[in-house]
Amino acid sequence: MQSVSSIAEEISRDIAGPAADGVDRDARFPIEAVTAIREAGLLGALVPKDLGGLGASLTDISHAVRVLAHSCASTAMVLAMHSIEVASLVRHGETEWMRDFVSRIARDRLLLANAGSEVGVGGGGWSICAVETNGEQFRLEKEAATVSFGRYADCLVVAARRTPESVPGDQVAVLCFPPALELREIGPWDTFGLRGTCSNAFHISASGSTDQILPDTAAVQACTYVPVANILRGSAWLGIAESAFLRAQKVVSRQARKQIGETPDSALALADLVVTLQAMRDSVQSSIHDFGPLVDVRPPTRRESVRMDTVKLSQSQALIEIVIGAATICGISGYRLDSPDSMSRIIRDALSAPIMVNNGRIRRSNAELLLGVRNY
Ligand SMILES: Cc1cc2nc3c(=O)[nH]c(=O)nc-3n(C[C@H](O)[C@H](O)[C@H](O)COP(=O)(O)OP(=O)(O)OC[C@H]3O[C@@H](n4cnc5c(N)ncnc54)[C@H](O)[C@@H]3O)c2cc1C
């Protein structure tokens, strides 16, 4: 059987790559690449084999996301964001209904999107909206600020307060499905980067069975969502950084061929960039090593939380350093829009990294955590 990595490599090369400029130009969902991902069973990659999935490891899916980002960052982010939801359900969906749903993800090749952020709350804050229950049924209304591929998903994981009386931190995640899920677009997605994620704002109206509610979002976030998100988004960012580096390397090779026997100045700049690139690679690998095994469900220590948040900060900062450095190496041919060396899409996509959960917010959280850690 073909490995998850080699399937992703093929999709990246043959489908996502050729479509990527059009996806970016038209801010359209990368439907052909996501269809190929779906048909290859990759949406169920993290579902254990005994529940009908591929039983892939985080290393496998991290590699898949990374190679997709070599050609189309939007496609890579779709697989990353979907897989973060799947990992959370695999680890925390303990009821019979949830186990059955996890197997349906693999069997029916379902695509999962997230509606965590809320209009007026900002990223990373607790949702204000609340679930209303009546016996075994729930209702939910939310003004979701940014829902990547919400229009295209088979299931939306919506964050909300447990009840209208609940305190802000008492949150649940509700799995919502059409036709009992209605989305009304309330905001466009006309951004300068990651245009293919189609992350519009939506008014969400949903109802269904209370079986669809995953309790205790705080535990899910701390134990699984945040570490896996940092690993998989970090893998997408690594892939973007590698594609920038590769373009710069090609330019340096061309310059070296013109001045045989001499090391061009640009080669020195490339040697500087490789230090940062290698640090990004090491960081993804060590995060998978430290946080990847999906077995030990326990809240992280303060030290572990700081470590994990630091991964997000360092990866997103390193990515910006690499794309700007690579663009400088590529010079005017990288600055042009009509050149094979163009860095335009890569830079624009990369600039989403510090704002996908704002680095300022993470810095503050780290500062607060560090106050309670002696000898970090
Ligand atoms: C490509 C992309 C896809 C996304 N997809 C989804 C999705 O599918 N689902 C979803 O729920 N969300 C999604 N998001 C939203 C994301 O998770 C964040 O919620 C969002 O980017 C944060 O938006 P914000 O800048 O308005 O909010 P905030 O993070 O609140 O930031 C607002 C402002 O406050 C500043 N700020 C905040 N805290 C601090 C601090 N402590 N110190 C200094 N400054 C601070 C920031 O600099 C910023 O200017 C996506 C975002 C992007 C870019």
The ligand as an SDF file (V2000), in Angstrom:
LIG
                    3D

 53 58  0  0  0  0  0  0  0  0999 V2000
   -5.4980   31.9910    7.1460 C   0  0  0  0  0  0  0  0  0  0  0  0
   -6.2910   31.9760    8.4240 C   0  0  0  0  0  0  0  0  0  0  0  0
   -7.2000   30.9710    8.6340 C   0  0  0  0  0  0  0  0  0  0  0  0
   -7.9650   30.9500    9.8110 C   0  0  0  0  0  0  0  0  0  0  0  0
   -8.8690   29.9440    9.9740 N   0  0  0  0  0  0  0  0  0  0  0  0
   -9.6420   29.9250   11.0970 C   0  0  0  0  0  0  0  0  0  0  0  0
  -10.6010   28.8910   11.2960 C   0  0  0  0  0  0  0  0  0  0  0  0
  -10.7740   28.0140   10.4700 O   0  0  0  0  0  0  0  0  0  0  0  0
  -11.3520   28.9380   12.4370 N   0  0  0  0  0  0  0  0  0  0  0  0
  -11.1800   29.8970   13.3810 C   0  0  0  0  0  0  0  0  0  0  0  0
  -11.8870   29.8700   14.3790 O   0  0  0  0  0  0  0  0  0  0  0  0
  -10.2800   30.8880   13.2210 N   0  0  0  0  0  0  0  0  0  0  0  0
   -9.5040   30.9220   12.1030 C   0  0  0  0  0  0  0  0  0  0  0  0
   -8.5860   31.9260   11.9170 N   0  0  0  0  0  0  0  0  0  0  0  0
   -8.5510   33.0000   12.9220 C   0  0  0  0  0  0  0  0  0  0  0  0
   -7.3660   32.8600   13.8570 C   0  0  0  0  0  0  0  0  0  0  0  0
   -7.4180   31.6550   14.5200 O   0  0  0  0  0  0  0  0  0  0  0  0
   -7.3670   34.0120   14.8170 C   0  0  0  0  0  0  0  0  0  0  0  0
   -8.5560   33.9510   15.5180 O   0  0  0  0  0  0  0  0  0  0  0  0
   -7.2930   35.3070   14.1240 C   0  0  0  0  0  0  0  0  0  0  0  0
   -6.2740   35.3190   13.1600 O   0  0  0  0  0  0  0  0  0  0  0  0
   -7.0170   36.3940   15.1280 C   0  0  0  0  0  0  0  0  0  0  0  0
   -7.6970   37.5110   14.6730 O   0  0  0  0  0  0  0  0  0  0  0  0
   -7.4700   38.9570   15.2480 P   0  0  0  0  0  0  0  0  0  0  0  0
   -6.1590   39.4580   14.7790 O   0  0  0  0  0  0  0  0  0  0  0  0
   -8.6780   39.7400   14.9040 O   0  0  0  0  0  0  0  0  0  0  0  0
   -7.5450   38.7910   16.7990 O   0  0  0  0  0  0  0  0  0  0  0  0
   -6.5660   38.9140   18.0010 P   0  0  0  0  0  0  0  0  0  0  0  0
   -5.6700   37.7530   18.1080 O   0  0  0  0  0  0  0  0  0  0  0  0
   -7.4070   39.1780   19.1650 O   0  0  0  0  0  0  0  0  0  0  0  0
   -5.6790   40.1810   17.7220 O   0  0  0  0  0  0  0  0  0  0  0  0
   -6.2460   41.4650   17.5670 C   0  0  0  0  0  0  0  0  0  0  0  0
   -5.1860   42.5050   17.7480 C   0  0  0  0  0  0  0  0  0  0  0  0
   -4.7880   42.5490   19.1060 O   0  0  0  0  0  0  0  0  0  0  0  0
   -3.3830   42.4580   19.2050 C   0  0  0  0  0  0  0  0  0  0  0  0
   -3.0850   41.6370   20.3930 N   0  0  0  0  0  0  0  0  0  0  0  0
   -3.8560   40.6480   20.8940 C   0  0  0  0  0  0  0  0  0  0  0  0
   -3.3150   40.1750   22.0320 N   0  0  0  0  0  0  0  0  0  0  0  0
   -2.1750   40.8680   22.2300 C   0  0  0  0  0  0  0  0  0  0  0  0
   -1.1610   40.8560   23.2320 C   0  0  0  0  0  0  0  0  0  0  0  0
   -1.2600   40.0580   24.2800 N   0  0  0  0  0  0  0  0  0  0  0  0
   -0.1100   41.6760   23.0930 N   0  0  0  0  0  0  0  0  0  0  0  0
   -0.0110   42.5120   22.0500 C   0  0  0  0  0  0  0  0  0  0  0  0
   -0.9420   42.5910   21.0870 N   0  0  0  0  0  0  0  0  0  0  0  0
   -2.0050   41.7920   21.1810 C   0  0  0  0  0  0  0  0  0  0  0  0
   -2.8730   41.8670   17.9120 C   0  0  0  0  0  0  0  0  0  0  0  0
   -1.6230   42.3720   17.5560 O   0  0  0  0  0  0  0  0  0  0  0  0
   -3.9460   42.2690   16.9090 C   0  0  0  0  0  0  0  0  0  0  0  0
   -3.6330   43.4520   16.2650 O   0  0  0  0  0  0  0  0  0  0  0  0
   -7.8040   31.9680   10.7870 C   0  0  0  0  0  0  0  0  0  0  0  0
   -6.8620   32.9770   10.5630 C   0  0  0  0  0  0  0  0  0  0  0  0
   -6.1050   33.0030    9.4070 C   0  0  0  0  0  0  0  0  0  0  0  0
   -5.1110   34.0900    9.2070 C   0  0  0  0  0  0  0  0  0  0  0  0
  1  2  1  0
  2  3  1  0
  2 52  2  0
  3  4  2  0
  4  5  1  0
  4 50  1  0
  5  6  2  0
  6  7  1  0
  6 13  1  0
  7  8  2  0
  7  9  1  0
  9 10  1  0
 10 11  2  0
 10 12  1  0
 12 13  2  0
 13 14  1  0
 14 15  1  0
 14 50  1  0
 15 16  1  0
 16 17  1  0
 16 18  1  0
 18 19  1  0
 18 20  1  0
 20 21  1  0
 20 22  1  0
 22 23  1  0
 23 24  1  0
 24 25  2  0
 24 26  1  0
 24 27  1  0
 27 28  1  0
 28 29  2  0
 28 30  1  0
 28 31  1  0
 31 32  1  0
 32 33  1  0
 33 34  1  0
 33 48  1  0
 34 35  1  0
 35 36  1  0
 35 46  1  0
 36 37  1  0
 36 45  1  0
 37 38  2  0
 38 39  1  0
 39 40  1  0
 39 45  2  0
 40 41  1  0
 40 42  2  0
 42 43  1  0
 43 44  2  0
 44 45  1  0
 46 47  1  0
 46 48  1  0
 48 49  1  0
 50 51  2  0
 51 52  1  0
 52 53  1  0
M  END
$$$$
